């Protein structure tokens, strides 16, 4: 189970996410919909540990605190972000 609690993130002084909560159970398929700039990609980047979340955020996978892990260990735990677009490499 992926549990996201009170996740906040900012780009400089601009707060992109504030207090996001999300719980995804094993086998569930979830879709995030929203306008451009709503924070969808920022949330995914926080979960994948590609950008830092602000203090007070909690992200756990099967009870394991992902925020305590380096990015490569998050991938080993089963979380990865594949960006859209042709310029991956």
PyMOL CGO cylinders between C-alpha atoms (Angstrom):
from pymol import cmd
from pymol.cgo import CYLINDER

trace = [
    CYLINDER, 0.00, 0.00, 0.00, 1.24, 3.48, -0.87, 0.3, 1, 1, 1, 1, 1, 1,
    CYLINDER, 1.24, 3.48, -0.87, 0.43, 6.06, 1.78, 0.3, 1, 1, 1, 1, 1, 1,
    CYLINDER, 0.43, 6.06, 1.78, 1.01, 9.77, 1.21, 0.3, 1, 1, 1, 1, 1, 1,
    CYLINDER, 1.01, 9.77, 1.21, 0.26, 12.07, 4.12, 0.3, 1, 1, 1, 1, 1, 1,
    CYLINDER, 0.26, 12.07, 4.12, 0.52, 15.85, 4.37, 0.3, 1, 1, 1, 1, 1, 1,
    CYLINDER, 0.52, 15.85, 4.37, 2.89, 16.05, 1.39, 0.3, 1, 1, 1, 1, 1, 1,
    CYLINDER, 2.89, 16.05, 1.39, 3.92, 19.58, 0.52, 0.3, 1, 1, 1, 1, 1, 1,
    CYLINDER, 3.92, 19.58, 0.52, 6.52, 20.78, -1.97, 0.3, 1, 1, 1, 1, 1, 1,
    CYLINDER, 6.52, 20.78, -1.97, 7.73, 24.07, -3.33, 0.3, 1, 1, 1, 1, 1, 1,
    CYLINDER, 7.73, 24.07, -3.33, 9.83, 25.46, -6.14, 0.3, 1, 1, 1, 1, 1, 1,
    CYLINDER, 9.83, 25.46, -6.14, 11.66, 28.31, -4.48, 0.3, 1, 1, 1, 1, 1, 1,
    CYLINDER, 11.66, 28.31, -4.48, 9.05, 30.51, -2.81, 0.3, 1, 1, 1, 1, 1, 1,
    CYLINDER, 9.05, 30.51, -2.81, 6.20, 29.05, -4.91, 0.3, 1, 1, 1, 1, 1, 1,
    CYLINDER, 6.20, 29.05, -4.91, 4.28, 26.36, -3.02, 0.3, 1, 1, 1, 1, 1, 1,
    CYLINDER, 4.28, 26.36, -3.02, 3.28, 23.70, -5.57, 0.3, 1, 1, 1, 1, 1, 1,
    CYLINDER, 3.28, 23.70, -5.57, 1.66, 21.18, -3.18, 0.3, 1, 1, 1, 1, 1, 1,
    CYLINDER, 1.66, 21.18, -3.18, 0.23, 21.70, 0.25, 0.3, 1, 1, 1, 1, 1, 1,
    CYLINDER, 0.23, 21.70, 0.25, -0.98, 18.94, 2.56, 0.3, 1, 1, 1, 1, 1, 1,
    CYLINDER, -0.98, 18.94, 2.56, -1.77, 16.24, -0.01, 0.3, 1, 1, 1, 1, 1, 1,
    CYLINDER, -1.77, 16.24, -0.01, -3.12, 12.94, 1.35, 0.3, 1, 1, 1, 1, 1, 1,
    CYLINDER, -3.12, 12.94, 1.35, -3.44, 9.79, -0.75, 0.3, 1, 1, 1, 1, 1, 1,
    CYLINDER, -3.44, 9.79, -0.75, -3.82, 6.09, -0.03, 0.3, 1, 1, 1, 1, 1, 1,
    CYLINDER, -3.82, 6.09, -0.03, -3.52, 3.46, -2.77, 0.3, 1, 1, 1, 1, 1, 1,
    CYLINDER, -3.52, 3.46, -2.77, -4.13, -0.17, -1.88, 0.3, 1, 1, 1, 1, 1, 1,
    CYLINDER, -4.13, -0.17, -1.88, -2.43, -3.21, -3.43, 0.3, 1, 1, 1, 1, 1, 1,
    CYLINDER, -2.43, -3.21, -3.43, -3.83, -3.91, -6.89, 0.3, 1, 1, 1, 1, 1, 1,
    CYLINDER, -3.83, -3.91, -6.89, -5.64, -0.58, -7.19, 0.3, 1, 1, 1, 1, 1, 1,
    CYLINDER, -5.64, -0.58, -7.19, -5.37, 1.50, -10.35, 0.3, 1, 1, 1, 1, 1, 1,
    CYLINDER, -5.37, 1.50, -10.35, -5.47, 5.24, -9.72, 0.3, 1, 1, 1, 1, 1, 1,
    CYLINDER, -5.47, 5.24, -9.72, -5.68, 8.17, -12.12, 0.3, 1, 1, 1, 1, 1, 1,
    CYLINDER, -5.68, 8.17, -12.12, -4.79, 11.76, -11.28, 0.3, 1, 1, 1, 1, 1, 1,
    CYLINDER, -4.79, 11.76, -11.28, -6.64, 14.37, -13.27, 0.3, 1, 1, 1, 1, 1, 1,
    CYLINDER, -6.64, 14.37, -13.27, -6.21, 18.09, -13.12, 0.3, 1, 1, 1, 1, 1, 1,
    CYLINDER, -6.21, 18.09, -13.12, -5.42, 21.26, -14.97, 0.3, 1, 1, 1, 1, 1, 1,
    CYLINDER, -5.42, 21.26, -14.97, -1.92, 22.27, -16.00, 0.3, 1, 1, 1, 1, 1, 1,
    CYLINDER, -1.92, 22.27, -16.00, -0.04, 23.44, -12.95, 0.3, 1, 1, 1, 1, 1, 1,
    CYLINDER, -0.04, 23.44, -12.95, -2.29, 21.60, -10.48, 0.3, 1, 1, 1, 1, 1, 1,
    CYLINDER, -2.29, 21.60, -10.48, 0.62, 19.61, -9.00, 0.3, 1, 1, 1, 1, 1, 1,
    CYLINDER, 0.62, 19.61, -9.00, 0.17, 16.16, -10.54, 0.3, 1, 1, 1, 1, 1, 1,
    CYLINDER, 0.17, 16.16, -10.54, 3.76, 15.82, -11.75, 0.3, 1, 1, 1, 1, 1, 1,
    CYLINDER, 3.76, 15.82, -11.75, 5.12, 17.42, -8.59, 0.3, 1, 1, 1, 1, 1, 1,
    CYLINDER, 5.12, 17.42, -8.59, 3.32, 14.84, -6.44, 0.3, 1, 1, 1, 1, 1, 1,
    CYLINDER, 3.32, 14.84, -6.44, 4.69, 11.99, -8.56, 0.3, 1, 1, 1, 1, 1, 1,
    CYLINDER, 4.69, 11.99, -8.56, 8.19, 13.46, -8.37, 0.3, 1, 1, 1, 1, 1, 1,
    CYLINDER, 8.19, 13.46, -8.37, 7.91, 13.71, -4.58, 0.3, 1, 1, 1, 1, 1, 1,
    CYLINDER, 7.91, 13.71, -4.58, 6.81, 10.08, -4.33, 0.3, 1, 1, 1, 1, 1, 1,
    CYLINDER, 6.81, 10.08, -4.33, 9.71, 8.99, -6.56, 0.3, 1, 1, 1, 1, 1, 1,
    CYLINDER, 9.71, 8.99, -6.56, 12.10, 11.17, -4.51, 0.3, 1, 1, 1, 1, 1, 1,
    CYLINDER, 12.10, 11.17, -4.51, 13.14, 13.21, -7.56, 0.3, 1, 1, 1, 1, 1, 1,
    CYLINDER, 13.14, 13.21, -7.56, 12.34, 16.44, -5.73, 0.3, 1, 1, 1, 1, 1, 1,
    CYLINDER, 12.34, 16.44, -5.73, 12.29, 17.00, -1.97, 0.3, 1, 1, 1, 1, 1, 1,
    CYLINDER, 12.29, 17.00, -1.97, 9.06, 17.32, -0.06, 0.3, 1, 1, 1, 1, 1, 1,
    CYLINDER, 9.06, 17.32, -0.06, 8.74, 19.86, 2.74, 0.3, 1, 1, 1, 1, 1, 1,
    CYLINDER, 8.74, 19.86, 2.74, 9.10, 18.96, 6.44, 0.3, 1, 1, 1, 1, 1, 1,
    CYLINDER, 9.10, 18.96, 6.44, 6.03, 17.22, 7.85, 0.3, 1, 1, 1, 1, 1, 1,
    CYLINDER, 6.03, 17.22, 7.85, 5.46, 15.19, 4.68, 0.3, 1, 1, 1, 1, 1, 1,
    CYLINDER, 5.46, 15.19, 4.68, 5.16, 11.40, 4.94, 0.3, 1, 1, 1, 1, 1, 1,
    CYLINDER, 5.16, 11.40, 4.94, 5.42, 8.91, 2.07, 0.3, 1, 1, 1, 1, 1, 1,
    CYLINDER, 5.42, 8.91, 2.07, 5.42, 5.18, 2.82, 0.3, 1, 1, 1, 1, 1, 1,
    CYLINDER, 5.42, 5.18, 2.82, 5.24, 2.03, 0.71, 0.3, 1, 1, 1, 1, 1, 1,
    CYLINDER, 5.24, 2.03, 0.71, 4.06, -1.06, 2.58, 0.3, 1, 1, 1, 1, 1, 1,
    CYLINDER, 4.06, -1.06, 2.58, 4.96, 0.69, 5.83, 0.3, 1, 1, 1, 1, 1, 1,
    CYLINDER, 4.96, 0.69, 5.83, 8.51, 1.58, 4.73, 0.3, 1, 1, 1, 1, 1, 1,
    CYLINDER, 8.51, 1.58, 4.73, 9.33, 5.30, 4.97, 0.3, 1, 1, 1, 1, 1, 1,
    CYLINDER, 9.33, 5.30, 4.97, 10.40, 6.32, 1.46, 0.3, 1, 1, 1, 1, 1, 1,
    CYLINDER, 10.40, 6.32, 1.46, 11.59, 9.73, 2.63, 0.3, 1, 1, 1, 1, 1, 1,
    CYLINDER, 11.59, 9.73, 2.63, 14.34, 8.04, 4.63, 0.3, 1, 1, 1, 1, 1, 1,
    CYLINDER, 14.34, 8.04, 4.63, 15.68, 6.30, 1.52, 0.3, 1, 1, 1, 1, 1, 1,
    CYLINDER, 15.68, 6.30, 1.52, 17.95, 7.57, -1.25, 0.3, 1, 1, 1, 1, 1, 1,
    CYLINDER, 17.95, 7.57, -1.25, 16.33, 7.73, -4.70, 0.3, 1, 1, 1, 1, 1, 1,
    CYLINDER, 16.33, 7.73, -4.70, 17.93, 4.50, -5.95, 0.3, 1, 1, 1, 1, 1, 1,
    CYLINDER, 17.93, 4.50, -5.95, 16.51, 2.59, -2.97, 0.3, 1, 1, 1, 1, 1, 1,
    CYLINDER, 16.51, 2.59, -2.97, 13.04, 3.95, -3.74, 0.3, 1, 1, 1, 1, 1, 1,
    CYLINDER, 13.04, 3.95, -3.74, 13.32, 2.40, -7.22, 0.3, 1, 1, 1, 1, 1, 1,
    CYLINDER, 13.32, 2.40, -7.22, 14.45, -0.88, -5.68, 0.3, 1, 1, 1, 1, 1, 1,
    CYLINDER, 14.45, -0.88, -5.68, 11.37, -0.75, -3.42, 0.3, 1, 1, 1, 1, 1, 1,
    CYLINDER, 11.37, -0.75, -3.42, 9.15, -0.60, -6.53, 0.3, 1, 1, 1, 1, 1, 1,
    CYLINDER, 9.15, -0.60, -6.53, 8.54, 3.10, -7.22, 0.3, 1, 1, 1, 1, 1, 1,
    CYLINDER, 8.54, 3.10, -7.22, 9.68, 4.61, -10.52, 0.3, 1, 1, 1, 1, 1, 1,
    CYLINDER, 9.68, 4.61, -10.52, 8.63, 7.57, -12.63, 0.3, 1, 1, 1, 1, 1, 1,
    CYLINDER, 8.63, 7.57, -12.63, 8.78, 7.33, -16.42, 0.3, 1, 1, 1, 1, 1, 1,
    CYLINDER, 8.78, 7.33, -16.42, 8.40, 10.80, -17.91, 0.3, 1, 1, 1, 1, 1, 1,
    CYLINDER, 8.40, 10.80, -17.91, 6.27, 11.47, -20.95, 0.3, 1, 1, 1, 1, 1, 1,
    CYLINDER, 6.27, 11.47, -20.95, 8.05, 12.64, -24.06, 0.3, 1, 1, 1, 1, 1, 1,
    CYLINDER, 8.05, 12.64, -24.06, 10.68, 11.60, -26.49, 0.3, 1, 1, 1, 1, 1, 1,
    CYLINDER, 10.68, 11.60, -26.49, 13.71, 13.17, -24.78, 0.3, 1, 1, 1, 1, 1, 1,
    CYLINDER, 13.71, 13.17, -24.78, 14.23, 10.50, -22.11, 0.3, 1, 1, 1, 1, 1, 1,
    CYLINDER, 14.23, 10.50, -22.11, 17.86, 9.81, -23.03, 0.3, 1, 1, 1, 1, 1, 1,
]
cmd.load_cgo(trace, "trace")
